[in-house]
Amino acid sequence: MKPSPRPSVQQLAPYVPGRPIEDVEREFGIAGAVKLASNENPLGPSPKAVAAALAVTPAVNLYPDGSATFLRRALSQRYEIPAEQIVIGNGSSELIDICTRTFVDPGDEVVVPAGIFRMFPVAAGRAGASYVEVPTKAGYVPDVDALLRRIGPATKLVALANPNNPTGAYLTRADLGRLFAGLPGHVVAVVDEAYFEFGHETPDYPDALDELRAGRNVVVLRTFSKVYGLAGLRIGYAFSTPDIAAAMNKVREPFNTTTVAQTAAIAALTDDEHRERTIALVRQERAFLAGELEKRGAVVNPSLGNFLLVELPIPFGPLEPEFARRGVILRPMGGWGFPLAFRISVGLHVENLRFLAAFDELLRAGRLGLGPGAALSAG
Ligand SMILES: Cc1ncc(COP(=O)(O)O)c(C=O)c1O
């Protein structure tokens, strides 16, 4: 006899993160590898956030403020949502887990568009939920009508990542409005806007806070990991109704975020320059990468995030170590339901050129399943 995990845990497919740089450098005996695998900020953290984090470090003998009072106040002022409607998490990943555990009992349904960010199936699996993936439309765009048709009495939660990682696809304002208009009252909608700031200027890209302001049962998730460059500090935030936020706070660990992370996040929020520089870099380099990859014959999905989902004619899995040994860490998407695809995070121009050089080497060697005429050198 040996201890056996709960059946839902036995069935759980673990979340596989991007490979750390040190790991790849050790395996292949190389130096200076670039990581384009986890949609991090290529410009680094906000310098204001780093200074604030360092300044507060001498006080880490004390427990953090479990309610993250000052951070919630800063977010409340910036977004004009009352502080009691804001929940702070150890990354938005934790908030996905918290809102799932807040609403979903074993057997309850979680309904999502196919190909949604992988933390949703992981959280649903941990909760023992019945996880329902609804096929998407062309371009991996969530199908609102199909989602609404699939939602029933057993559905507790419907989730959407807007834009989605890894597809980069997004639901327009009109479609998001239609989804909310059709949602039954017993269902909570989670709209994960981890990449919100990158899509912000796209005219029909919605802000799900408008749905919250309109009184919907929505949890809007945002993070400091992407545009603010604080992925290593693990801090994200949720906006919801007062009732939902209060329930999520009951489920949350009392000290789930650190003093250092809370303080850095407050400083990062005020660093408009770093945020704008990040957005501008991502826009420019995303277009550059997409153009170069398309010239080489790869299928590049349009993306509102700081990443691209790129499809080849052959499975990408075996190619991942080929890029890694050339010092370029990419994310294979087979485990996410896209066996021919890899996801590349938009890096600095030099990092993107480094990736293209590795791509061209493999292309010329006939390893990518693309026609020989596709070989070009990067501009
Ligand atoms: C759509 C989406 N949501 C949430 C997250 C989690 O971010 P974090 O837990 O670092 O806030 C990510 C990270 O890649 C993401 O792509």
The ligand as a MOL file (V3000), in Angstrom:
LIG
                    3D

  0  0  0     0  0            999 V3000
M  V30 BEGIN CTAB
M  V30 COUNTS 16 16 0 0 0
M  V30 BEGIN ATOM
M  V30 1 C -2.8450 34.8100 -20.2550 0
M  V30 2 C -1.9830 34.7440 -19.0520 0
M  V30 3 N -2.5310 34.8390 -17.8440 0
M  V30 4 C -1.8070 34.7850 -16.7310 0
M  V30 5 C -0.4500 34.6160 -16.7870 0
M  V30 6 C 0.2880 34.4640 -15.5090 0
M  V30 7 O 1.0500 35.5210 -15.1880 0
M  V30 8 P 1.5550 35.7530 -13.7100 0
M  V30 9 O 1.1480 34.6000 -12.8740 0
M  V30 10 O 3.0270 35.8790 -13.8210 0
M  V30 11 O 0.8740 37.0140 -13.2860 0
M  V30 12 C 0.1920 34.5120 -18.0070 0
M  V30 13 C 1.6460 34.2860 -18.0720 0
M  V30 14 O 2.2330 33.9500 -19.0390 0
M  V30 15 C -0.6050 34.5710 -19.1670 0
M  V30 16 O -0.0540 34.4380 -20.3640 0
M  V30 END ATOM
M  V30 BEGIN BOND
M  V30 1 1 1 2
M  V30 2 1 2 3
M  V30 3 2 2 15
M  V30 4 2 3 4
M  V30 5 1 4 5
M  V30 6 1 5 6
M  V30 7 2 5 12
M  V30 8 1 6 7
M  V30 9 1 7 8
M  V30 10 2 8 9
M  V30 11 1 8 10
M  V30 12 1 8 11
M  V30 13 1 12 13
M  V30 14 1 12 15
M  V30 15 2 13 14
M  V30 16 1 15 16
M  V30 END BOND
M  V30 END CTAB
M  END
